[in-house]
Each structure stands twice: as C-alpha cells, then as structure tokens.
Amino acid sequence: MRDTKFSVLTFYVWGLKIGPCAIAPGVDRRMELCRRQLLALGPDIVALQEVWSDEIARFFIQQLPYPYHTYLPDRRLFRGQLGNGLLILSKQVITGDGVLSYSCHAGAGEFLANKGILWSRLQTPTGVVYLVNTHLGAGKKAGHMTRRMKQVDELLSFLSTLPAVHPVVLAGDFNFNDDTPEYRRFVEGMKGRFDEKVVDAYVRMHPFRSDPTFFLDRTYKTGCSAHNRDERIDFLFVLYGKRSRSAIGVLDSRVVFDTVNPPLSDHAGVLAAFSMKKKASLDEWFSPSATVGEIVNV
C-alpha cells in the first residue's frame, strides 16, 4: 500500500462576530483575506478556531474547495451561547465526527463560549487518521491556569478513548506555550497512551526555535488580558502508539499567515506536511514471499 502525503493547517481566524455586530476588528474583511490565503496555500486539511458564527462557517464551507467538513458548534442556552467556534475542512473523506465540550471555562470573559474538542475520522488511501481540533481557555492568572489544566486533563481523557489502532493529528489554539506546566502535563500524559510517538510538528523541524503564533501588537488596542508577551500557543501534534496500524512522519512545518499590514488575525497559522505509511504486520514480517526491502519500506 502506498504512502499518503497530506498537509494540515491550524489557524485561529479571530472571527468574533455576534449577528451583524463585529467585536474583533475588521472581521468581514479579514475572513475574505483568509479565504484568499487558504486558496493560495491549499492545505489538504484545515482546522479553524474562533469561527463563532454560522455566517462565517458557511462562508468558508461554501467558498473554499473542500468537499468534506465537520461543523458542530454545540451551542448552549446559558453558558456557551456562542458554541465552540471550531471548524474542520478536508479534502480527505470524513467517515465520522463528533464534539465534546470542556466542563469549565477559564475565566468570566469566556462565559459565552463553549470551548472544547471537534474531531473528524478521515479515510486516507493508507488508512484512517483522526484529526482533532481544540481550543483551550485563555488567561495568565493562577485561576485561569488551574482551569486550563483541568481542560488539559479532559483533552487527555478524550484522546485515550480513540481507537489505539489509528494515529491522531491534534491541532488547535492551546493558550499555553511550550514552557508551561500545561504543556508538560499534556506531553507526559500522552506518552503513556501513545507510547511510540508524541511529536510537536514544529519542534521536530525547528528544534532550536520557538517562533510566536500570537502577537500582542495585533490584538485589541486596549491591551490583552490573556497574554503578556508574544507566544507560541498554536500547535500541531502527531500521536500514535505501538498498536497503531499506521505511522506518520513530519516532512515540514512552518508558521504561515504571519502578516502585519493588514493582519489576518492576532495569531499566525501553523502548517505541517506529513507522510503516513502502513506498518508491517507480523504476517508481512514472516511472509516467505516478502523481501527485506519490502519489509523495510512498508
């Protein structure tokens, strides 16, 4: 079976709009710029955060050449009226999907959001891969960090429910950087479940850099209460264990949509290219007809 090469983009579009009222600056103009940039870049799979309105979701679904999508905003009547703001677009066939909400919000400013997890089960020529899109709570105070850590634990619990025979690509805005207790808790928690690979795609390609994906000078003019400096808080992780039928390697990873005049968002995106290959089964290893070269290249 041939390898499958595919690219994944995670991007926080900052589409904060309630009905006709745009809260984040220049929403309609920026969504059109995002559409053009996505067309030019052409990733195979797109994981978007902060798609807070059906209008913005329809715009991307209808105006971009992705035949498959998952959009389950999971809005609530009281806390979480805006929903989760998550959208997945895919050129690969989606054969299943689902949504999960975090049990708490990080701070009072997120009361209207229902942040959580959106996932799609993708059928590639090589096999199944799960694409998981998430957006964790923001804030730099001790209470924010405590509740975000609870969300990390809920994310870990969810990932442990996915079939161990399939790899996972995890994307999103985690609202913590790679030098925080939350990042360490997540990576250590994943090592038990995905005992073969837990890979931060950007670090794999740039082990001595930590380019920011959030920028203070591009956000609200009145200041930012969630971060006190530019940070790398948007990630693409590759996860698979010894029981997985497929392995995924990182071919490339880079920060994209890092535009200033005008900015597409107060975040940049992260794009990674992957190669997915089928692992050799025991039958293939010990098949009399299999050559050494065939086994090594499976």
MARMARVO-922084 format. One record per residue (C-alpha): residue number from 0; chain; x, y, z. Coordinates in pm, whole numbers, always signed. Each point is the difference from the previous one (the first is absolute). Layout:
BEGIN
<NUM,A,<X,Y,Z>> ...
//
This chain:
BEGIN
<0,A,<+0,+0,+0>> <1,A,<+136,+340,-98>> <2,A,<+85,+277,+243>> <3,A,<-240,+292,+37>> <4,A,<+136,+352,+13>> <5,A,<-224,+273,+135>> <6,A,<+26,+344,+155>> <7,A,<-185,+144,+299>> <8,A,<-50,+365,+91>> <9,A,<-114,+123,+339>> <10,A,<-111,+362,+13>> <11,A,<-181,+224,+249>> <12,A,<-205,+224,-227>> <13,A,<-116,+239,+276>> <14,A,<-352,-2,-141>> <15,A,<-165,+161,+300>> <16,A,<-333,+111,-138>> <17,A,<-346,-17,+159>> <18,A,<-270,+41,-262>> <19,A,<+86,+314,-201>> <20,A,<+219,+135,+281>> <21,A,<+375,-47,-47>> <22,A,<+186,+3,+330>> <23,A,<+348,-82,-130>> <24,A,<+112,+268,-248>> <25,A,<-58,-37,-374>> <26,A,<-158,-345,+17>> <27,A,<-161,-9,-346>> <28,A,<+306,+145,-172>> <29,A,<+232,-243,+181>> <30,A,<-217,-305,-79>> <31,A,<+23,+84,-370>> <32,A,<+379,+37,+30>> <33,A,<+12,-336,+180>> <34,A,<-198,-160,-281>> <35,A,<+247,+129,-260>> <36,A,<+300,-113,+204>> <37,A,<-148,-347,+51>> <38,A,<-64,-31,-374>> <39,A,<+359,+99,-74>> <40,A,<+151,-231,+262>> <41,A,<-230,-295,-72>> <42,A,<+44,-221,+310>> <43,A,<-175,-338,-14>> <44,A,<-157,+37,+345>> <45,A,<-85,+321,+184>> <46,A,<-76,+33,+372>> <47,A,<-143,+343,+84>> <48,A,<-69,+155,+339>> <49,A,<-217,+301,+92>> <50,A,<-258,-59,-273>> <51,A,<-261,+138,+235>> <52,A,<-289,+46,-243>> <53,A,<-185,-219,-250>> <54,A,<+46,+280,-253>> <55,A,<+379,-32,+14>> <56,A,<-18,-379,-5>> <57,A,<-223,+1,-310>> <58,A,<+233,+247,-167>> <59,A,<+301,-232,+33>> <60,A,<-197,-318,-78>> <61,A,<-159,+146,-313>> <62,A,<+287,+213,-129>> <63,A,<+289,-247,+38>> <64,A,<+56,-320,-203>> <65,A,<-31,-251,+283>> <66,A,<-260,-271,-69>> <67,A,<-16,-115,+363>> <68,A,<-39,+189,+325>> <69,A,<-90,-37,+367>> <70,A,<-182,+287,+169>> <71,A,<-177,-74,+328>> <72,A,<-8,+328,+198>> <73,A,<-171,-162,+302>> <74,A,<-167,+318,+123>> <75,A,<-167,+9,+343>> <76,A,<-291,+208,+130>> <77,A,<+190,+142,+297>> <78,A,<+379,-34,+16>> <79,A,<+140,-50,-347>> <80,A,<-250,+183,-222>> <81,A,<+269,+66,-264>> <82,A,<+94,-369,-23>> <83,A,<+349,-139,-39>> <84,A,<+109,+202,-307>> <85,A,<+164,-304,-161>> <86,A,<-7,-103,-367>> <87,A,<+180,-277,-193>> <88,A,<+29,+7,-380>> <89,A,<+142,-301,-186>> <90,A,<+90,-132,-342>> <91,A,<+16,-347,+156>> <92,A,<-327,-187,+49>> <93,A,<-154,+51,+346>> <94,A,<-162,-324,+119>> <95,A,<-89,+109,+353>> <96,A,<+11,+301,+229>> <97,A,<-94,+123,+344>> <98,A,<+24,+277,+256>> <99,A,<+79,+30,+369>> <100,A,<-24,+306,+226>> <101,A,<+236,+79,+285>> <102,A,<-172,+0,+338>> <103,A,<+127,+344,+103>> <104,A,<+99,+331,-154>> <105,A,<+329,+164,+89>> <106,A,<-141,+339,+99>> <107,A,<-307,+222,+5>> <108,A,<+89,+142,-342>> <109,A,<-60,-342,-156>> <110,A,<-343,-59,+151>> <111,A,<-175,+23,-337>> <112,A,<+244,-244,-165>> <113,A,<-40,-377,+20>> <114,A,<+360,-95,-66>> <115,A,<+83,-361,-58>> <116,A,<+98,-262,-257>> <117,A,<-113,-68,-357>> <118,A,<+120,-314,-179>> <119,A,<-22,-160,-342>> <120,A,<+80,-357,-101>> <121,A,<+181,+24,-334>> <122,A,<+33,-285,-247>> <123,A,<+327,+32,-193>> <124,A,<+138,-242,-263>> <125,A,<+237,-135,+267>> <126,A,<-252,-30,+280>> <127,A,<-197,+190,+261>> <128,A,<+135,+306,+180>> <129,A,<-185,+207,+260>> <130,A,<+18,+379,-27>> <131,A,<-75,+164,+335>> <132,A,<-55,+377,+20>> <133,A,<-7,+173,+339>> <134,A,<-5,+343,+164>> <135,A,<+93,+24,+367>> <136,A,<-78,+282,+240>> <137,A,<+209,+316,+11>> <138,A,<+145,+200,+289>> <139,A,<+325,+38,+191>> <140,A,<-129,+22,+357>> <141,A,<+30,-294,+241>> <142,A,<-373,-77,-23>> <143,A,<+13,-1,-380>> <144,A,<+294,-241,+4>> <145,A,<-174,-232,+247>> <146,A,<-312,-24,-214>> <147,A,<+203,-35,-320>> <148,A,<+189,-288,+164>> <149,A,<-338,-165,+62>> <150,A,<-78,+42,-369>> <151,A,<+336,-161,-84>> <152,A,<-98,-300,+213>> <153,A,<-336,-22,-179>> <154,A,<+179,+17,-336>> <155,A,<+230,-282,+111>> <156,A,<-301,-206,+109>> <157,A,<-170,+54,-333>> <158,A,<+309,-99,-200>> <159,A,<+26,-321,+202>> <160,A,<-346,-102,-132>> <161,A,<+107,+6,-366>> <162,A,<+81,-338,-160>> <163,A,<+363,-86,+72>> <164,A,<+41,-151,-349>> <165,A,<-22,+341,-171>> <166,A,<+235,+302,+19>> <167,A,<-115,+346,+103>> <168,A,<+88,+350,-117>> <169,A,<-92,+250,+271>> <170,A,<-37,+366,-97>> <171,A,<-111,+317,+168>> <172,A,<+48,+305,+216>> <173,A,<+115,-134,+338>> <174,A,<+51,+339,+167>> <175,A,<+319,-122,+166>> <176,A,<+355,+6,-128>> <177,A,<+258,-279,+0>> <178,A,<+158,+118,+327>> <179,A,<-304,-41,+224>> <180,A,<-134,-265,+241>> <181,A,<-296,-56,-234>> <182,A,<+227,-88,-294>> <183,A,<+205,-237,+217>> <184,A,<-314,-162,+143>> <185,A,<-139,-58,-348>> <186,A,<+319,-151,-146>> <187,A,<+65,-223,+302>> <188,A,<-364,-108,+8>> <189,A,<+12,-100,-365>> <190,A,<+315,-209,+33>> <191,A,<-189,-269,+190>> <192,A,<-272,-30,-261>> <193,A,<+198,+65,-316>> <194,A,<+307,-197,+101>> <195,A,<+176,+28,-335>> <196,A,<-29,+361,-117>> <197,A,<-111,+327,+159>> <198,A,<+140,+260,-237>> <199,A,<-35,+378,-2>> <200,A,<+21,+45,-378>> <201,A,<+155,+346,+13>> <202,A,<+268,-106,+251>> <203,A,<+82,-304,-212>> <204,A,<+102,+228,-286>> <205,A,<+130,+294,+208>> <206,A,<+144,-145,+323>> <207,A,<+184,+319,+100>> <208,A,<-272,+255,-81>> <209,A,<-332,+98,+152>> <210,A,<-151,+253,-238>> <211,A,<-312,+166,+143>> <212,A,<-347,-61,-142>> <213,A,<-176,+262,+215>> <214,A,<+93,+369,-21>> <215,A,<-82,+272,+252>> <216,A,<+31,+283,-250>> <217,A,<-267,-150,-225>> <218,A,<-272,-48,+259>> <219,A,<-241,+245,+162>> <220,A,<+134,+354,+35>> <221,A,<-111,+8,+363>> <222,A,<+243,-278,+94>> <223,A,<-17,-373,+47>> <224,A,<-95,-166,+328>> <225,A,<+76,-355,-116>> <226,A,<+371,+38,-86>> <227,A,<+277,+236,+101>> <228,A,<+239,-73,-286>> <229,A,<+20,-154,-347>> <230,A,<-23,-378,+38>> <231,A,<-13,-326,-193>> <232,A,<-340,-129,+106>> <233,A,<-130,-167,-319>> <234,A,<+113,-359,-53>> <235,A,<-15,-302,-226>> <236,A,<+77,-327,+178>> <237,A,<+44,-346,-150>> <238,A,<-108,-285,+228>> <239,A,<+16,-375,-53>> <240,A,<+80,-308,+205>> <241,A,<+151,-341,-55>> <242,A,<-343,-145,-78>> <243,A,<-60,+253,-280>> <244,A,<-30,-151,-346>> <245,A,<+159,+308,-155>> <246,A,<+289,+233,+77>> <247,A,<+21,+370,-83>> <248,A,<+321,+190,-66>> <249,A,<+41,+377,-10>> <250,A,<+137,+122,-333>> <251,A,<-19,+374,+65>> <252,A,<-153,+249,+242>> <253,A,<-7,+378,-1>> <254,A,<-183,+308,+121>> <255,A,<-227,+150,-268>> <256,A,<-247,+289,-32>> <257,A,<+246,+213,+198>> <258,A,<-112,+323,-162>> <259,A,<+12,+342,+166>> <260,A,<-151,+252,-243>> <261,A,<-278,-89,+25>> <262,A,<+11,-301,+236>> <263,A,<-233,-291,-73>> <264,A,<-35,-59,+374>> <265,A,<+184,+64,+324>> <266,A,<+136,-353,-53>> <267,A,<+205,-154,-277>> <268,A,<-74,-347,-131>> <269,A,<+208,-317,+18>> <270,A,<+29,-220,-309>> <271,A,<+154,-346,-2>> <272,A,<+51,-261,-271>> <273,A,<-22,-366,+98>> <274,A,<+71,-339,-152>> <275,A,<-218,-288,+120>> <276,A,<+112,-356,-62>> <277,A,<-142,-338,+87>> <278,A,<+191,-197,+261>> <279,A,<+105,-356,-79>> <280,A,<-216,-263,+171>> <281,A,<+147,-316,+151>> <282,A,<-134,-194,-298>> <283,A,<+188,+233,-234>> <284,A,<+319,-23,+204>> <285,A,<+2,-380,-15>> <286,A,<-150,-47,-345>> <287,A,<+229,-225,-211>> <288,A,<-69,+218,-304>> <289,A,<+100,+327,+167>> <290,A,<+342,+138,-75>> <291,A,<+211,+199,+243>> <292,A,<-55,+314,-208>> <293,A,<-378,-46,-1>> <294,A,<-7,-41,+379>> <295,A,<+218,+305,+67>> <296,A,<-205,+222,-231>> <297,A,<-344,-97,+131>> 
//
